[in-house]
Amino acid sequence: MQHTEAESELRALMLRGLDGDQVAYRALLKRLSRHLRAFFLRRLQGWPDDVEDLVQECLLAMHNQRHTYQSDQPLTAWVYAIARYKMIDLLRAKSSREALHDPLDDDSEELFDEQAGANEARRDLGGLLQTLPDRQRLPILHVKLEGLSVAETARRTGMSESAIKVGIHRGLKALTARIRSAPS
């Protein structure tokens, strides 16, 4: 199925669901759950147990925020934004408990093959990372985005392994705060 065809079908289901068609709404949630599961499985390979929780959190958020969907906008962009924020929330929560070592796979197929959304997300992330000091930005860049180990990043930057872990934790916390305070 082509991207635009999938978008059209999903959008039509959403609009019918918003108009009270429960069968269409159930079909929408079922299809979105498959797409979201694949989206998160590709990105969170080290945490498969968290994938189903994220899918459910996204579906719940979409249901609770369905009134915010603007019918003249692509549905997949709205879904992608919610999924991205839910994943950031998970990463923030995980960073407070453990040092993260799994890279985010920026080269994998985006949700519904949404190249424009992926490029926008990379630009957003790049801009946000530039706001961080090097002691936070570099550990996130090397460990989380490039997939280097904490030890490799420490050697490359001249920082200690502890400083790398602290930099990731504080950097993700700072990014989360910036995202939460950004105007919608």
N, C-alpha and C positions, 0 to 999 in steps of 0.2 A: 504494500500500500504506500502510495506516495505521501510525502510530508503534508502537502496542502490538502489531500483527500482526508488524511487522518485528522488534521486540524479541523476541517469542515465538519466531519462526522462528530468529533468530540464536542465541538462548539454547539452543534445542533442539539446533541443530547443534553448539554448543560442548559441551554435556553429552554428546552422543553421541560427539564427538571425544575428550573426556576419558575416556570408557569404552572407547576403542580403535577406534572406527569411523573409519578413515582416509578413506573417501569423504566422510563428513559433515564431517570436519575440513578436508579440502581445499576443500569447498564453502564452509565458513565463511570460510577465509582469502581465497578469491576474492571473496566478497561484501564482506568487510571492506575489502579492498584498494580496491574501487571507491568505497566510502563515504569512506575515508581520503583517497584521491586528490582527491575533490571537496572535502572539508574543507580540505585544505592548499592546493589551487589557489585557493580563495576568499580565503584569508588571506595567501598568499605570492605575490601576483601579480607582484611584482618579481623573484622568484627561482624561475622555473618549473623550472630545472635541479635545485633542491633537493627538489622535491616527491617525485619517485620515490625518492630516497634516504630521505626521511622515512617514506614508506609502508613501505619495506623494513625500516627500523629499528623501526618500530612493530610490524610483523608478527613480527619476530624477538624483540622484547621481550615481546610477547604469548605467543609460543610458549615462550620461556624462563621466563616468569612465570605460565604457565597454572595452575600449582598454587596460586597465590594467589587465583585467582578464587573468590569465594564464591557458590555456586550459588543462594543465596536472594536475591542482589542482582541488579539489572539489569545485563546484560552491557554495554549501551551506555555506562553510567556508567563502568564499568571501562575500556572501550576509550577513551572520551573523556579520562579522566584520563591514560592512557599517551600519547595523541596530544598532549595539552596539554603534558606534561612534555618530550616529544621536541621540540616546537616551541620551547619555552623554551630548551632546550639549543642548538638551532640559532641562535636569536636571540643568546644569550650568545656563542657562537662567532663569529658574524658581527660582533658589536659590538666584538670585540677587533681586528678587521681593518679595519673601515670604519664611518663614521657612517651610521646607519640613517635612512632617510627615508620608507619605506613605512608607511602607517598600518595597524594591525590593524583589520579590518572587524568591529566588534562587532555591527553591525546585520544581518549576513548570517545565513542559515539555519544553525543549529547542526547538529553531527553528529547525524544521524537525527532532526532536529527536536527536540532534547533541550532544551526551554526551561528545565526545572529545572536541568539541568547548566550551561547558559549563565548563568543568574542566579546560581548558586553560584560560578561562575568569576569573574563580575564582582564579586561581594562579596569573594571571596578576593583578587582583584587590587586592589580599592579599599582593603582593609585592609592589604595589603602595601605599597601606595604610601604610605599614611599613616605608615608607619614610617620613610620616607626623609626626609632634610632637603630643604627647598625647592629647593636648587640641583641636586638629582637628581630629585626628584619632578616638578617643573614641566616640565623638558625632556622627560621620558618622557611625561607627560600630554599636553602640547601637540603634540609631534612624532609619537610612536608611536600615541597613542590618538585624538587629534583630527585628525591628518593635516596639521598646519601644517609649513611648511618651517623649517629651522634659522634662517634669516634672520628669518622672521616671529616665531618664538619668541624670538629675541634682542631684537627690538624690543619685544615684549609684556612681557618680563620685565626688561629693562634689563641683561641679561647679554650678554657677548660671544658670537659664534658659536662660538669655541673652547670657551668655558665650557659652552655648550649641548651640544656634542659630548662633552666630557669628562663632563658630568653624566649624559648618557644611558649612556655606557659604564660609569661607576662605579655608577650606579643599577641597571642591569641585572645587573651583577656582584653587587651587594649583595642584590638580589632573589633571584638564583640561590642565593646562599649561605644565605639565610633558608629558601628552599624545600627545599634539600638537608638542612638541619639540623632541619626540622620533623618532629615525630613522625608516623609513618604511620598 
